[in-house]
């Protein structure tokens, strides 16, 4: 499997995890007493994954030779 394909697969997985965590946050916020520490944990994970997605996107585009 080529480098770009591996990057695209990893990006897809991260984006899916971000979406899943956003759904979890929305469901938790609808509860009568939401668990703030859990919400904070998910938000931190999302921020980290978004940064990773940004870096991987940059690496994927960097491989293309049309500047």
Biopython code that builds the backbone (N, CA, C, O; Angstrom):
import numpy as np
from Bio.PDB.StructureBuilder import StructureBuilder

atoms = [
    (1, "UNK", "N", (0.853, -1.168, 0.000)),
    (1, "UNK", "CA", (0.000, 0.000, 0.000)),
    (1, "UNK", "C", (0.902, 1.234, 0.000)),
    (1, "UNK", "O", (1.872, 1.307, 0.754)),
    (2, "UNK", "N", (0.572, 2.189, -0.844)),
    (2, "UNK", "CA", (1.373, 3.401, -0.979)),
    (2, "UNK", "C", (1.207, 4.350, 0.193)),
    (2, "UNK", "O", (0.272, 4.233, 0.985)),
    (3, "UNK", "N", (2.130, 5.286, 0.286)),
    (3, "UNK", "CA", (2.147, 6.261, 1.376)),
    (3, "UNK", "C", (0.867, 7.098, 1.400)),
    (3, "UNK", "O", (0.263, 7.286, 2.456)),
    (4, "UNK", "N", (0.454, 7.601, 0.223)),
    (4, "UNK", "CA", (-0.741, 8.445, 0.171)),
    (4, "UNK", "C", (-1.998, 7.683, 0.570)),
    (4, "UNK", "O", (-2.882, 8.231, 1.228)),
    (5, "UNK", "N", (-2.072, 6.427, 0.172)),
    (5, "UNK", "CA", (-3.252, 5.634, 0.520)),
    (5, "UNK", "C", (-3.313, 5.428, 2.035)),
    (5, "UNK", "O", (-4.384, 5.507, 2.637)),
    (6, "UNK", "N", (-2.162, 5.164, 2.639)),
    (6, "UNK", "CA", (-2.121, 5.000, 4.104)),
    (6, "UNK", "C", (-2.550, 6.280, 4.802)),
    (6, "UNK", "O", (-3.283, 6.241, 5.790)),
    (7, "UNK", "N", (-2.088, 7.423, 4.284)),
    (7, "UNK", "CA", (-2.475, 8.703, 4.880)),
    (7, "UNK", "C", (-3.976, 8.934, 4.747)),
    (7, "UNK", "O", (-4.621, 9.384, 5.694)),
    (8, "UNK", "N", (-4.540, 8.624, 3.564)),
    (8, "UNK", "CA", (-5.982, 8.820, 3.370)),
    (8, "UNK", "C", (-6.806, 7.914, 4.289)),
    (8, "UNK", "O", (-7.834, 8.338, 4.817)),
    (9, "UNK", "N", (-6.360, 6.676, 4.481)),
    (9, "UNK", "CA", (-7.060, 5.751, 5.376)),
    (9, "UNK", "C", (-7.014, 6.271, 6.807)),
    (9, "UNK", "O", (-8.016, 6.239, 7.521)),
    (10, "UNK", "N", (-5.843, 6.751, 7.220)),
    (10, "UNK", "CA", (-5.702, 7.290, 8.579)),
    (10, "UNK", "C", (-6.562, 8.536, 8.763)),
    (10, "UNK", "O", (-7.192, 8.708, 9.806)),
    (11, "UNK", "N", (-6.589, 9.406, 7.754)),
    (11, "UNK", "CA", (-7.425, 10.606, 7.824)),
    (11, "UNK", "C", (-8.898, 10.241, 7.957)),
    (11, "UNK", "O", (-9.621, 10.840, 8.754)),
    (12, "UNK", "N", (-9.336, 9.271, 7.188)),
    (12, "UNK", "CA", (-10.731, 8.835, 7.240)),
    (12, "UNK", "C", (-11.078, 8.331, 8.643)),
    (12, "UNK", "O", (-12.135, 8.659, 9.182)),
    (13, "UNK", "N", (-10.191, 7.538, 9.224)),
    (13, "UNK", "CA", (-10.429, 7.016, 10.566)),
    (13, "UNK", "C", (-10.500, 8.116, 11.609)),
    (13, "UNK", "O", (-11.362, 8.088, 12.488)),
    (14, "UNK", "N", (-9.599, 9.086, 11.518)),
    (14, "UNK", "CA", (-9.615, 10.199, 12.473)),
    (14, "UNK", "C", (-10.879, 11.037, 12.339)),
    (14, "UNK", "O", (-11.477, 11.442, 13.335)),
    (15, "UNK", "N", (-11.276, 11.292, 11.098)),
    (15, "UNK", "CA", (-12.496, 12.087, 10.891)),
    (15, "UNK", "C", (-13.730, 11.362, 11.422)),
    (15, "UNK", "O", (-14.646, 11.985, 11.959)),
    (16, "UNK", "N", (-13.740, 10.044, 11.265)),
    (16, "UNK", "CA", (-14.862, 9.260, 11.801)),
    (16, "UNK", "C", (-14.885, 9.333, 13.327)),
    (16, "UNK", "O", (-15.954, 9.456, 13.926)),
    (17, "UNK", "N", (-13.716, 9.259, 13.956)),
    (17, "UNK", "CA", (-13.643, 9.339, 15.420)),
    (17, "UNK", "C", (-14.065, 10.716, 15.918)),
    (17, "UNK", "O", (-14.720, 10.829, 16.955)),
    (18, "UNK", "N", (-13.694, 11.761, 15.184)),
    (18, "UNK", "CA", (-14.107, 13.116, 15.556)),
    (18, "UNK", "C", (-15.624, 13.225, 15.505)),
    (18, "UNK", "O", (-16.244, 13.771, 16.418)),
    (19, "UNK", "N", (-16.221, 12.705, 14.438)),
    (19, "UNK", "CA", (-17.679, 12.739, 14.305)),
    (19, "UNK", "C", (-18.350, 11.962, 15.437)),
    (19, "UNK", "O", (-19.326, 12.433, 16.023)),
    (20, "UNK", "N", (-17.834, 10.785, 15.741)),
    (20, "UNK", "CA", (-18.394, 9.975, 16.831)),
    (20, "UNK", "C", (-18.328, 10.716, 18.161)),
    (20, "UNK", "O", (-19.282, 10.688, 18.938)),
    (21, "UNK", "N", (-17.214, 11.373, 18.421)),
    (21, "UNK", "CA", (-17.071, 12.093, 19.687)),
    (21, "UNK", "C", (-17.998, 13.307, 19.735)),
    (21, "UNK", "O", (-18.525, 13.640, 20.796)),
    (22, "UNK", "N", (-18.198, 13.964, 18.605)),
    (22, "UNK", "CA", (-19.140, 15.103, 18.598)),
    (22, "UNK", "C", (-20.565, 14.627, 18.884)),
    (22, "UNK", "O", (-21.334, 15.321, 19.547)),
    (23, "UNK", "N", (-20.906, 13.460, 18.388)),
    (23, "UNK", "CA", (-22.220, 12.884, 18.683)),
    (23, "UNK", "C", (-22.321, 12.573, 20.171)),
    (23, "UNK", "O", (-23.342, 12.856, 20.797)),
    (24, "UNK", "N", (-21.265, 11.993, 20.738)),
    (24, "UNK", "CA", (-21.252, 11.682, 22.173)),
    (24, "UNK", "C", (-21.420, 12.954, 22.997)),
    (24, "UNK", "O", (-22.147, 12.958, 23.991)),
    (25, "UNK", "N", (-20.752, 14.034, 22.590)),
    (25, "UNK", "CA", (-20.857, 15.299, 23.312)),
    (25, "UNK", "C", (-22.294, 15.809, 23.263)),
    (25, "UNK", "O", (-22.835, 16.240, 24.281)),
    (26, "UNK", "N", (-22.908, 15.762, 22.094)),
    (26, "UNK", "CA", (-24.285, 16.236, 21.951)),
    (26, "UNK", "C", (-25.237, 15.426, 22.827)),
    (26, "UNK", "O", (-26.126, 15.985, 23.468)),
    (27, "UNK", "N", (-25.050, 14.119, 22.851)),
    (27, "UNK", "CA", (-25.920, 13.269, 23.678)),
    (27, "UNK", "C", (-25.700, 13.530, 25.162)),
    (27, "UNK", "O", (-26.654, 13.570, 25.938)),
    (28, "UNK", "N", (-24.457, 13.707, 25.550)),
    (28, "UNK", "CA", (-24.152, 13.955, 26.965)),
    (28, "UNK", "C", (-24.720, 15.304, 27.414)),
    (28, "UNK", "O", (-25.184, 15.432, 28.547)),
    (29, "UNK", "N", (-24.686, 16.304, 26.540)),
    (29, "UNK", "CA", (-25.203, 17.627, 26.895)),
    (29, "UNK", "C", (-26.721, 17.619, 27.055)),
    (29, "UNK", "O", (-27.276, 18.496, 27.718)),
    (30, "UNK", "N", (-27.392, 16.646, 26.459)),
    (30, "UNK", "CA", (-28.842, 16.565, 26.571)),
    (30, "UNK", "C", (-29.287, 15.941, 27.895)),
    (30, "UNK", "O", (-30.455, 16.047, 28.269)),
    (31, "UNK", "N", (-28.371, 15.300, 28.597)),
    (31, "UNK", "CA", (-28.717, 14.681, 29.870)),
    (31, "UNK", "C", (-29.059, 15.749, 30.900)),
    (31, "UNK", "O", (-28.662, 16.907, 30.763)),
    (32, "UNK", "N", (-29.795, 15.353, 31.929)),
    (32, "UNK", "CA", (-30.189, 16.286, 32.977)),
    (32, "UNK", "C", (-28.965, 16.869, 33.686)),
    (32, "UNK", "O", (-28.904, 18.069, 33.955)),
    (33, "UNK", "N", (-28.001, 16.012, 33.981)),
    (33, "UNK", "CA", (-26.770, 16.456, 34.622)),
    (33, "UNK", "C", (-25.595, 15.907, 33.806)),
    (33, "UNK", "O", (-25.133, 14.792, 34.049)),
    (34, "UNK", "N", (-25.113, 16.698, 32.836)),
    (34, "UNK", "CA", (-24.008, 16.216, 32.002)),
    (34, "UNK", "C", (-22.704, 16.112, 32.794)),
    (34, "UNK", "O", (-22.442, 16.910, 33.694)),
    (35, "UNK", "N", (-21.912, 15.138, 32.451)),
    (35, "UNK", "CA", (-20.616, 14.926, 33.092)),
    (35, "UNK", "C", (-19.599, 15.853, 32.433)),
    (35, "UNK", "O", (-19.122, 15.579, 31.332)),
    (36, "UNK", "N", (-19.269, 16.950, 33.112)),
    (36, "UNK", "CA", (-18.386, 17.976, 32.544)),
    (36, "UNK", "C", (-16.979, 17.447, 32.272)),
    (36, "UNK", "O", (-16.357, 17.825, 31.279)),
    (37, "UNK", "N", (-16.479, 16.584, 33.138)),
    (37, "UNK", "CA", (-15.125, 16.068, 32.931)),
    (37, "UNK", "C", (-15.072, 15.183, 31.684)),
    (37, "UNK", "O", (-14.082, 15.194, 30.953)),
    (38, "UNK", "N", (-16.118, 14.433, 31.449)),
    (38, "UNK", "CA", (-16.191, 13.601, 30.256)),
    (38, "UNK", "C", (-16.272, 14.465, 28.998)),
    (38, "UNK", "O", (-15.615, 14.177, 27.998)),
    (39, "UNK", "N", (-17.080, 15.521, 29.053)),
    (39, "UNK", "CA", (-17.182, 16.438, 27.920)),
    (39, "UNK", "C", (-15.831, 17.095, 27.629)),
    (39, "UNK", "O", (-15.422, 17.206, 26.473)),
    (40, "UNK", "N", (-15.158, 17.519, 28.670)),
    (40, "UNK", "CA", (-13.854, 18.156, 28.501)),
    (40, "UNK", "C", (-12.851, 17.181, 27.883)),
    (40, "UNK", "O", (-12.072, 17.557, 27.007)),
    (41, "UNK", "N", (-12.873, 15.935, 28.340)),
    (41, "UNK", "CA", (-11.982, 14.902, 27.818)),
    (41, "UNK", "C", (-12.201, 14.705, 26.312)),
    (41, "UNK", "O", (-11.243, 14.657, 25.539)),
    (42, "UNK", "N", (-13.460, 14.592, 25.910)),
    (42, "UNK", "CA", (-13.766, 14.395, 24.498)),
    (42, "UNK", "C", (-13.348, 15.607, 23.672)),
    (42, "UNK", "O", (-12.850, 15.452, 22.557)),
    (43, "UNK", "N", (-13.545, 16.807, 24.204)),
    (43, "UNK", "CA", (-13.166, 18.018, 23.480)),
    (43, "UNK", "C", (-11.657, 18.100, 23.291)),
    (43, "UNK", "O", (-11.188, 18.529, 22.237)),
    (44, "UNK", "N", (-10.896, 17.695, 24.296)),
    (44, "UNK", "CA", (-9.440, 17.685, 24.179)),
    (44, "UNK", "C", (-9.007, 16.678, 23.118)),
    (44, "UNK", "O", (-8.127, 16.969, 22.308)),
    (45, "UNK", "N", (-9.615, 15.509, 23.119)),
    (45, "UNK", "CA", (-9.291, 14.509, 22.105)),
    (45, "UNK", "C", (-9.611, 15.017, 20.709)),
    (45, "UNK", "O", (-8.824, 14.822, 19.782)),
    (46, "UNK", "N", (-10.752, 15.664, 20.550)),
    (46, "UNK", "CA", (-11.143, 16.200, 19.249)),
    (46, "UNK", "C", (-10.125, 17.232, 18.775)),
    (46, "UNK", "O", (-9.722, 17.214, 17.612)),
    (47, "UNK", "N", (-9.705, 18.129, 19.664)),
    (47, "UNK", "CA", (-8.717, 19.144, 19.273)),
    (47, "UNK", "C", (-7.415, 18.496, 18.819)),
    (47, "UNK", "O", (-6.824, 18.915, 17.823)),
    (48, "UNK", "N", (-6.971, 17.485, 19.541)),
    (48, "UNK", "CA", (-5.733, 16.791, 19.178)),
    (48, "UNK", "C", (-5.878, 16.103, 17.819)),
    (48, "UNK", "O", (-4.976, 16.176, 16.984)),
    (49, "UNK", "N", (-6.998, 15.446, 17.605)),
    (49, "UNK", "CA", (-7.220, 14.751, 16.336)),
    (49, "UNK", "C", (-7.339, 15.745, 15.184)),
    (49, "UNK", "O", (-6.859, 15.478, 14.083)),
    (50, "UNK", "N", (-7.984, 16.903, 15.434)),
    (50, "UNK", "CA", (-8.097, 17.906, 14.377)),
    (50, "UNK", "C", (-6.719, 18.433, 13.987)),
    (50, "UNK", "O", (-6.463, 18.683, 12.809)),
    (51, "UNK", "N", (-5.838, 18.601, 14.957)),
    (51, "UNK", "CA", (-4.474, 19.031, 14.663)),
    (51, "UNK", "C", (-3.744, 17.961, 13.843)),
    (51, "UNK", "O", (-3.020, 18.280, 12.900)),
    (52, "UNK", "N", (-3.940, 16.705, 14.208)),
    (52, "UNK", "CA", (-3.331, 15.606, 13.461)),
    (52, "UNK", "C", (-3.867, 15.560, 12.039)),
    (52, "UNK", "O", (-3.101, 15.345, 11.100)),
    (53, "UNK", "N", (-5.167, 15.757, 11.862)),
    (53, "UNK", "CA", (-5.776, 15.778, 10.531)),
    (53, "UNK", "C", (-5.159, 16.904, 9.706)),
    (53, "UNK", "O", (-4.831, 16.715, 8.535)),
    (54, "UNK", "N", (-5.003, 18.065, 10.315)),
    (54, "UNK", "CA", (-4.403, 19.206, 9.626)),
    (54, "UNK", "C", (-2.992, 18.862, 9.151)),
    (54, "UNK", "O", (-2.632, 19.145, 8.008)),
    (55, "UNK", "N", (-2.195, 18.253, 10.027)),
    (55, "UNK", "CA", (-0.828, 17.884, 9.673)),
    (55, "UNK", "C", (-0.799, 16.818, 8.578)),
    (55, "UNK", "O", (0.012, 16.897, 7.656)),
    (56, "UNK", "N", (-1.672, 15.833, 8.676)),
    (56, "UNK", "CA", (-1.708, 14.775, 7.662)),
    (56, "UNK", "C", (-2.169, 15.315, 6.313)),
    (56, "UNK", "O", (-1.654, 14.907, 5.272)),
    (57, "UNK", "N", (-3.137, 16.232, 6.325)),
    (57, "UNK", "CA", (-3.579, 16.871, 5.079)),
    (57, "UNK", "C", (-2.414, 17.603, 4.427)),
    (57, "UNK", "O", (-2.218, 17.533, 3.214)),
    (58, "UNK", "N", (-1.654, 18.300, 5.246)),
    (58, "UNK", "CA", (-0.496, 19.035, 4.741)),
    (58, "UNK", "C", (0.523, 18.073, 4.123)),
    (58, "UNK", "O", (1.076, 18.347, 3.058)),
    (59, "UNK", "N", (0.767, 16.942, 4.799)),
    (59, "UNK", "CA", (1.707, 15.947, 4.282)),
    (59, "UNK", "C", (1.200, 15.337, 2.981)),
    (59, "UNK", "O", (1.981, 15.073, 2.066)),
    (60, "UNK", "N", (-0.101, 15.115, 2.902)),
    (60, "UNK", "CA", (-0.687, 14.537, 1.695)),
    (60, "UNK", "C", (-0.544, 15.494, 0.518)),
    (60, "UNK", "O", (-0.205, 15.078, -0.590)),
    (61, "UNK", "N", (-0.801, 16.774, 0.760)),
    (61, "UNK", "CA", (-0.695, 17.780, -0.298)),
    (61, "UNK", "C", (0.756, 18.060, -0.655)),
    (61, "UNK", "O", (1.066, 18.383, -1.802)),
    (62, "UNK", "N", (1.641, 17.938, 0.319)),
    (62, "UNK", "CA", (3.059, 18.189, 0.078)),
    (62, "UNK", "C", (3.629, 17.174, -0.914)),
    (62, "UNK", "O", (4.551, 17.488, -1.666)),
    (63, "UNK", "N", (3.092, 15.985, -0.914)),
    (63, "UNK", "CA", (3.566, 14.938, -1.808)),
    (63, "UNK", "C", (3.259, 15.217, -3.270)),
    (63, "UNK", "O", (3.922, 14.691, -4.164)),
    (64, "UNK", "N", (2.250, 16.049, -3.507)),
    (64, "UNK", "CA", (1.880, 16.395, -4.875)),
    (64, "UNK", "C", (2.874, 17.425, -5.402)),
    (64, "UNK", "O", (3.247, 18.355, -4.687)),
    (65, "UNK", "N", (3.295, 17.263, -6.630)),
    (65, "UNK", "CA", (4.353, 18.105, -7.198)),
    (65, "UNK", "C", (3.814, 19.242, -8.072)),
    (65, "UNK", "O", (4.461, 19.606, -9.054)),
    (66, "UNK", "N", (2.666, 19.802, -7.751)),
    (66, "UNK", "CA", (2.151, 20.915, -8.541)),
    (66, "UNK", "C", (1.979, 22.139, -7.639)),
    (66, "UNK", "O", (0.920, 22.352, -7.048)),
    (67, "UNK", "N", (3.026, 22.920, -7.549)),
    (67, "UNK", "CA", (3.009, 24.142, -6.709)),
    (67, "UNK", "C", (2.553, 25.345, -7.483)),
    (67, "UNK", "O", (2.482, 26.443, -6.932)),
]
sb = StructureBuilder()
sb.init_structure("model")
sb.init_model(0)
sb.init_chain("A")
sb.init_seg("    ")
for serial, (resi, resn, name, xyz) in enumerate(atoms, 1):
    if name == "N":
        sb.init_residue(resn, " ", resi, " ")
    sb.init_atom(name, np.array(xyz, "f"), 0.0, 1.0, " ", f" {name:<3s}", serial, name[0])
structure = sb.get_structure()
